[in-house]
C-alpha cells in the first residue's frame, strides 16, 4: 500500500511504499520539486548536501523559461522587459520564476498500485519582467518502476506570452565513470560567454555519450523523445511528450551525480528564439515527462 503524508510545518510531502521499495519527497515551498526518489529499492534522486537548492535548482520545474536569459533582458511585442538577474555571478536571469514558489496540494490518492499527487501555483502577483498571469499545475504519478510528471500551464492573462519549460533532476549513479547517456542528436548548442546560447551547430550524428572522466555543461537538440541513462546497477529511460526538444546535461561538483534535464528551449531562448513557444490567452500547454527504470 502506498501512503502519502504531508508535514504542515515544513510543507514537505512524502510518498512511501515499503513493499514496492518506493520513496519520494516533494518540497512544496521549493516549487513543488521532487527532492528525493527511490523506485524499486534503487535510489535515483538523493539529497545533494552540502550543495544547496539555491545553487543546484535540484529537480525544479523551470518555467516560464529554462536555463538563462542574458542580463535578464528580452524584447517581446516591441516592448523591452527586465527580469531579476538572480544569477549574480553571470548577471543572468536563471531557471524561471516558479522554482521558489509555494505550491498547494489540490488532490492526492494512494492504493496498492501507486500514488498520485497534484499541486498548483497561481502566478498573480506578477513581476515587471514577466507581467503575464498564469496557473501551473503539476501531477506526480508514482509506481514501483516509474514516475510520470504531467505539467499543465494555463495562460490566465489577456495576452499571448513567450515561454520555454524544463525539468532539472540530478540522478545518482553507483559509478558515473561506468555510465552512459544514450540519445540521438545531430545538433549541439553553441554556448558563449556567461553560458549564453548562441546558435545550433551541426555535429556528426551521435547516439551516446560515455561519461568516463567527463565534466559536462552541454546542450543537444534531440532527434527523438527518449534519453537513456545506463549505470552499473540500473537503466533509466526519460521520455518527453514534446518532440523537437533539447537535453541539457551538467555534472555538478559532487561525485557520481549528473543533471539530465529535458527542456523545450535553450539558454537565452527569449532572445535567440531557439525552441521558443507562445501561449495564447486562456489556452493551456501540456507536457509529460516519463521516467522508467530497469534494475540490472
C-alpha positions, 0 to 999 in steps of 0.5 A: 500500500502506498501512503502519502503524508504531508508535514504542515510545518515544513510543507514537505510531502512524502510518498512511501511504499515499503513493499514496492521499495518506493520513496519520494519527497516533494518540497512544496515551498521549493516549487513543488520539486521532487527532492528525493526518489527511490523506485524499486529499492534503487535510489535515483534522486538523493539529497545533494548536501552540502550543495544547496537548492539555491545553487543546484535548482535540484529537480525544479520545474523551470518555467516560464523559461529554462536555463538563462536569459542574458542580463535578464533582458528580452524584447517581446511585442516591441516592448523591452522587459527586465527580469531579476538577474538572480544569477549574480555571478553571470548577471543572468536571469536563471531557471524561471520564476516558479522554482521558489514558489509555494505550491498547494496540494489540490488532490492526492490518492494512494492504493496498492498500485501507486500514488498520485499527487497534484499541486498548483501555483497561481502566478498573480502577483506578477513581476515587471519582467514577466507581467503575464498571469498564469496557473501551473499545475503539476501531477506526480504519478508514482509506481514501483518502476516509474514516475510520470510528471504531467505539467499543465500551464494555463495562460490566465492573462489577456495576452499571448506570452513567450515561454520555454519549460524544463525539468532539472533532476540530478540522478545518482549513479553507483559509478558515473565513470561506468555510465552512459547517456544514450540519445540521438542528436545531430545538433549541439548548442553553441554556448558563449560567454556567461553560458549564453546560447548562441546558435545550433551547430551541426555535429556528426550524428551521435547516439551516446555519450560515455561519461568516463572522466567527463565534466559536462555543461552541454546542450543537444537538440534531440532527434527523438523523445527518449534519453537513456541513462545506463549505470552499473546497477540500473537503466533509466529511460526519460521520455518527453511528450514534446518532440523537437526538444533539447537535453541539457546535461551538467555534472555538478561538483559532487561525485557520481551525480549528473543533471539530465534535464529535458527542456523545450528551449535553450539558454537565452531562448527569449532572445535567440528564439531557439525552441521558443513557444507562445501561449495564447490567452486562456489556452493551456500547454501540456507536457509529460515527462516519463521516467522508467527504470530497469534494475540490472 
